[in-house]
């Protein structure tokens, strides 16, 4: 097993893997802007390699870029299929070479993900894991149901919630997490339970609200991985955050593994990132910095666009009270509504900002 670390490893490992293919390359695409990989796929076809691309039916940026890519690949002789539209999003990232080697990635083949983000991928030749990835690829190409045969191949929405919950629950001493946004309530409760049990829980990324015993830090570069390491021995890398939609309503793919060398590299990278995040936290941006000025301008623009809330609140509360046949307690309702609105606004703003920043740097999730 081999670990890919971004941005250090860059695009070359993927290009070399395609260049070394002798029979087949099967690749799942959600976002894509790396011409090196596109050229490598076209060159593989010219050598007689059967290249099959499964392209997402849509992504947040729309379908135009995906359809342009589809036409270019078809023109190069690549067999192209589109994902179904039965799930909210097909967001998995993987490549299978000669049905012998699997590249399971947390990053897209884009400049933003590979060159400007912390992310990881894992390369394995395990026959069972590769076979399972082929089964998933074929099922999604043919738009037929997929049922997992391996517990360590984590696929949303079929087994991700169960397997990732188990991963967290079995932590005894330490749990480290990279995640852009942990917001799923049951998963947050599990993190809190582990912390109460004495497990050292650290998160690089974001957590929806403070959790006693869980320490959170923000990375100084873009974060585009979903990764956990439990007790320094077993790791998870995948495309699914601990968010409800990514666990229950989207196609996401990940892998749980025990390879000592890969796990050690993950731990070293996390500790380095953790130390950098701590130093960055000690030096907040000044109020007059360009980033702060942009943030204030955006916040004012958002505030101007928010409609009057009183009629909405009154109408919604009356409707809910009538349906539930309960007496509303002002302080309880106020606290819950504030929390719910804060979370919803934070998530909407985070998604919009991430997309805008990624577009400005060459890609978006």
C-alpha positions, 0 to 999 in steps of 0.5 A: 500500500502507498500513501499519496500526500497533497500538495507534496506528491502532485499529479505525477503519480496519477500520470505515471499510473496511466502511462504504465497501464497495459490493458485497462484504465477505469476512472470516476470523475466528479471534477477535472481540469488537469490536462496532464491526466487527460493527455495521459488517458488519450495516449493510453487509448492510442496504445490500445488500452481500454479507457473507461470514464464514469463522469458525474451527471452534475456538480455544483458548478453545473454540467457545462464543464463535465459535458465538454470533458465528456466530448473531449474524452469521447473524441480521444476514444475513451468509453464514457458513461454518466452516473445516474441522478438517483442520488444527490451527488456522485462524489467518489474519486477512484481510478483502477489500472489493469484491474490490479491497482486501485487509486482511491482518492480524497481529491479530484484531478484539479489544480485546486485539490492537488496543488493548493490543498491538503489531501490524501489518496491511497494506492493498493494492489489488494486483490479483494479491495481492487475487486470490490472497487471494480464491482462498484465501478461496474454497478454505477456504470450500469446504474444497478444497485451496489451491495458491499462485500467488504466492510473496509470499503466504505461506500455512501449511502450503503454502509458508510454511516455504519462503518464510520460510526464503528471506526469512531466507537472503537477508538480507545486512546486517540482519534485524529480527524481531518474533515472540512465540516463535521456536522452530522449530529449522531457522529458528533455525539460519538466524538463527544462520547469518546472524549468523555471516555478519555480518548484524545480527540483532535480535529483539523477542519471544522466542527458544528459547535464546540464539543467538550474534550474535542480540540479543533484547529483550522489549517493554513491551507485549503483542506480537501480530505476526509481522513481519520486515524484511530489509536495510531494503527488504523486509518480511513481515507475517503470522500465523505465528510461526517455530514448527513448528506455525505453519509446518507444521500450521496455516492462517496467512497473511502477505505479503512486500512491498517498499513503501518507505513501509510498510517505512520505517514498520516500521523506525521503529516497530521502532527506537522499540520497541527503544529502549524495550525496552532502557530497560525491560531496565535497570529490572527489576521489584523482587522485591516488585512485584505482578507478581513476587509473582503469578509466584512464586505461579503457579510454586509452584502449578505445581511442586505439580502436577508428578508424580514424574518418576523413574518417568517418566524411567526408563521412557522412557529404558529404552524409547528405549534398547531401541528404538534399541539404543544405550548412553546416556551420562548427561551427554549425555542429561541435557543434552538432556532438560533442554533439551527439558523446559525448552523444553516447559515454557516453551512450555506456560507461555507459552501458558497465561499469554498466554491468561489475560492476554488473557482478563483484558484482553478477548481471547486468541490 
